[in-house]
Amino acid sequence: SYDVLADKTPVGVVGMVAYAGINMRLIISLETTSLKWGPTDTDVPCLEYISYASDWYGLENTRCLMEQAGEYSAAKYCHDYKPVAEGKYSSDWYLPAAGELKAMNNKDISAVNAGLSMVNNALQKLGKAKLENSYWSSSEYSNITSAETVRLSDGNNSYYSKSTTYNVLCVHKL
């Protein structure tokens, strides 16, 4: 709905992401937090390095991280995220991959750009903060020390030590 409905409890805001011929609708969580990505100096062998704009495997990456020894706080937060106690949307939330985050604000596709504006308007109607900061992705930058972040205000990526505390946003495929 474009309007807040008093008799409904929202679980998220729907956003369209598109890049290089890939189109996907995602539910974006209403809650964010700040956590570490995971332990530094630890390789995650089930994560393959893919160019950050091409990594659209957030659900698979999150599942991979949950199978690893060690504390992968950002992925665990999204894996355990439950905006409703049971039923639809009570599971399968995940830490988005870098490509999914980048596509939330793809400057090359005006409809997607408008989509992020609509998502931010909906979040503000619900009393939530706009998406404009950088957020951890489930994508590694180097297999040992760093993971990718993406700034939603412009879609640019950076990488930081996995032990750095950073913003976390969860998504669910629609």
C-alpha positions as MATLAB code, in Angstrom:
seq = 'SYDVLADKTPVGVVGMVAYAGINMRLIISLETTSLKWGPTDTDVPCLEYISYASDWYGLENTRCLMEQAGEYSAAKYCHDYKPVAEGKYSSDWYLPAAGELKAMNNKDISAVNAGLSMVNNALQKLGKAKLENSYWSSSEYSNITSAETVRLSDGNNSYYSKSTTYNVLCVHKL';
ca = [
       0.000    0.000    0.000;
       1.163    3.565   -0.593;
      -0.571    4.576    2.630;
      -0.086    3.556    6.232;
      -3.002    1.297    7.170;
      -3.967    1.427   10.852;
      -5.149   -2.194   10.898;
      -1.964   -3.601    9.286;
       1.537   -4.078   10.682;
       4.157   -3.391    8.001;
       7.108   -5.783    7.777;
       9.122   -3.690    5.326;
       9.086   -1.499    2.260;
       9.151   -2.983   -1.242;
      11.886   -1.735   -3.525;
      12.828   -2.619   -7.085;
      16.457   -3.231   -7.871;
      17.794   -3.499  -11.416;
      21.235   -3.660  -12.941;
      22.735   -5.155  -16.099;
      19.503   -6.861  -17.118;
      18.733   -8.278  -13.676;
      15.495   -7.125  -12.051;
      14.407   -8.073   -8.562;
      11.859   -6.868   -6.022;
      13.062   -6.849   -2.438;
      11.380   -6.137    0.855;
      13.653   -3.799    2.789;
      13.595   -4.141    6.568;
      12.208   -1.323    8.680;
      14.940   -1.784   11.271;
      18.672   -1.277   10.881;
      21.505   -1.741   13.347;
      25.291   -1.437   13.529;
      27.414   -4.566   13.883;
      30.726   -6.094   12.900;
      30.780   -8.138    9.695;
      32.827  -10.949   11.197;
      36.267  -12.003   12.330;
      39.254  -10.461   10.565;
      41.964  -12.791    9.256;
      39.410  -15.516    8.534;
      38.806  -16.823    5.047;
      35.247  -17.801    4.162;
      35.877  -20.442    1.484;
      32.241  -20.709    0.358;
      32.233  -16.994   -0.624;
      33.783  -16.399   -4.009;
      35.063  -12.945   -4.873;
      32.812  -11.479   -7.547;
      32.968   -7.902   -8.803;
      30.846   -5.987   -6.327;
      28.264   -4.881   -8.915;
      27.827   -8.496  -10.097;
      27.291  -10.135   -6.701;
      23.531  -10.698   -6.429;
      23.840  -13.745   -4.171;
      22.975  -12.238   -0.787;
      20.710  -15.087    0.327;
      23.310  -17.692   -0.637;
      26.122  -15.625    0.927;
      24.181  -15.283    4.187;
      23.522  -19.030    4.316;
      27.219  -19.638    3.633;
      28.229  -17.359    6.515;
      25.800  -19.108    8.884;
      27.577  -22.423    8.192;
      30.998  -21.042    9.178;
      32.706  -21.269   12.536;
      33.060  -17.838   14.085;
      30.773  -14.904   14.762;
      29.409  -13.306   11.580;
      27.277  -10.733   13.383;
      25.820   -8.805   10.419;
      24.745  -11.945    8.542;
      23.418  -13.557   11.736;
      21.343  -10.472   12.536;
      19.645  -10.664    9.126;
      19.351  -14.462    9.195;
      17.568  -14.212   12.567;
      15.531  -11.098   11.682;
      11.803  -11.674   12.307;
       9.478   -8.722   11.784;
       6.578  -11.129   12.437;
       6.551  -14.134   14.765;
       5.321  -16.689   12.243;
       4.055  -17.151    8.718;
       5.081  -15.325    5.588;
       8.155  -13.091    6.023;
       9.085  -14.620    9.385;
      12.186  -16.239    7.831;
      14.571  -16.042    4.859;
      15.700  -12.474    5.539;
      19.321  -11.959    4.565;
      22.264   -9.586    4.380;
      22.168   -8.293    0.792;
      25.115   -8.784   -1.526;
      27.008   -5.727   -2.760;
      25.356   -5.855   -6.190;
      21.883   -5.875   -4.652;
      22.729   -2.828   -2.533;
      24.358   -0.999   -5.444;
      21.297   -1.595   -7.606;
      19.081    0.109   -5.024;
      20.529    3.367   -6.314;
      21.710    2.756   -9.858;
      22.273    6.206  -11.370;
      21.990    4.712  -14.873;
      18.348    3.699  -14.449;
      16.060    6.578  -13.519;
      13.172    4.276  -12.536;
      15.364    2.606   -9.916;
      16.513    5.982   -8.644;
      12.871    6.986   -8.287;
      12.347    3.645   -6.556;
      14.843    4.541   -3.814;
      13.090    7.889   -3.368;
       9.772    6.065   -3.016;
      11.299    3.631   -0.516;
      12.667    6.542    1.518;
       9.298    8.329    1.413;
       7.562    5.166    2.639;
      10.132    4.704    5.412;
       9.610    8.300    6.545;
       5.801    7.818    6.573;
       6.443    4.952    8.993;
       8.712    7.112   11.151;
      11.904    5.359    9.998;
      15.192    6.817    8.766;
      15.957    7.276    5.061;
      18.379    4.881    3.387;
      21.410    6.966    2.512;
      24.270    5.613    4.617;
      26.734    2.866    3.826;
      25.714   -0.658    4.762;
      27.583   -3.939    5.084;
      26.989   -6.361    2.248;
      27.439  -10.127    2.437;
      30.250   -9.807   -0.134;
      33.895  -10.213    0.806;
      36.430   -7.819   -0.667;
      39.466   -9.866    0.219;
      39.291  -13.418    1.425;
      40.997  -12.573    4.715;
      40.618   -9.012    5.958;
      37.877   -6.979    4.265;
      34.217   -6.978    3.264;
      32.231   -4.653    0.986;
      30.008   -1.767    2.026;
      27.744    0.181   -0.320;
      26.553    3.754    0.247;
      22.909    3.894   -0.792;
      22.879    7.649   -1.407;
      25.039    7.149   -4.514;
      25.629    3.385   -4.951;
      29.391    3.642   -4.424;
      31.262    0.844   -2.701;
      34.088    0.750   -0.180;
      35.652   -1.974    1.871;
      36.505   -2.119    5.537;
      38.051   -4.502    8.010;
      35.575   -7.260    8.827;
      35.893   -6.325   12.516;
      34.677   -2.745   11.933;
      31.235   -1.875   13.285;
      29.049   -0.651   10.430;
      25.388   -0.280    9.423;
      23.328   -3.408    8.691;
      20.156   -3.535    6.582;
      18.256   -6.761    5.898;
      16.213   -7.704    2.835;
      13.791  -10.435    1.746;
      13.115  -11.515   -1.844;
       9.566  -10.853   -2.959;
];
